[in-house]
Amino acid sequence: MSNAALSANAIRVLVAGIPRLLAELVRQYALRHADIAIVGECRQPQDLPAFIETVSADVIVTARTADGVLAECQHALFDLGLPVVAILTDGGLEVYERRALRETAMDDLFAEIRKVAAPPTTD
């Protein structure tokens, strides 16, 4: 949708529940990235489950409000394992991903603890 020729390795982004102006900004910025393509946009949260079934996506980009992340996005994360990136009202981002690590050792456990508990970097 955002890039005329979707490469085989492009990251497929589904935009969901984002206000129109912000969604347009995301779409325009995606055009600058050959490895990222907006493959669909769902404005109404209740339509997201059916939309996910028809569009092949690698990640959902949504907005986080005072009420939190859309329940439909949480469903996609926890039931389908589809990562969610939420844009905050202050311009920050929250990244939700669900990963399963198999055949790990204690070193892997503590590496993951360090990863998720690491203090945020200031850029």
C-alpha positions, 0 to 999 in steps of 0.5 A, a space after each residue: 500500500 505505501 510502497 509501489 513494489 513491496 519487496 519480499 523482505 519488506 516489513 508489513 505494517 498494519 496501522 490501526 486506530 490512529 487519528 487521521 493526521 497521524 496516520 497520514 504522517 506514518 504513511 508518508 514517512 513509510 514511503 521513505 523506507 524501502 524495507 517497510 510497507 503499510 499494507 493496511 489501515 483499520 480505523 475502527 477498533 472493532 474491525 481489526 480482528 477481521 482485518 488481520 485475517 485478510 491482511 498479512 502483517 508483521 507488526 501493528 502500529 497504533 496509538 495509546 490513549 489514556 485508556 491504554 492500547 486498544 483491546 483488539 491490539 492486545 488480542 493480536 499481541 497475546 493470541 496471535 503473537 503480532 508485535 504492537 508499537 504504540 505511539 504515545 500522546 507525548 510522541 514517545 513509543 511503547 513496544 509490545 512484543 511476545 516472544 517464546 524462547 525454547 531450549 534456553 539456559 539460566 544465562 538466557 533467562 538473566 539476559 532477558 531480565 537485563 534486556 527488559 529491565 534496562 533503563 531507557 536510553 536518552 537520545 
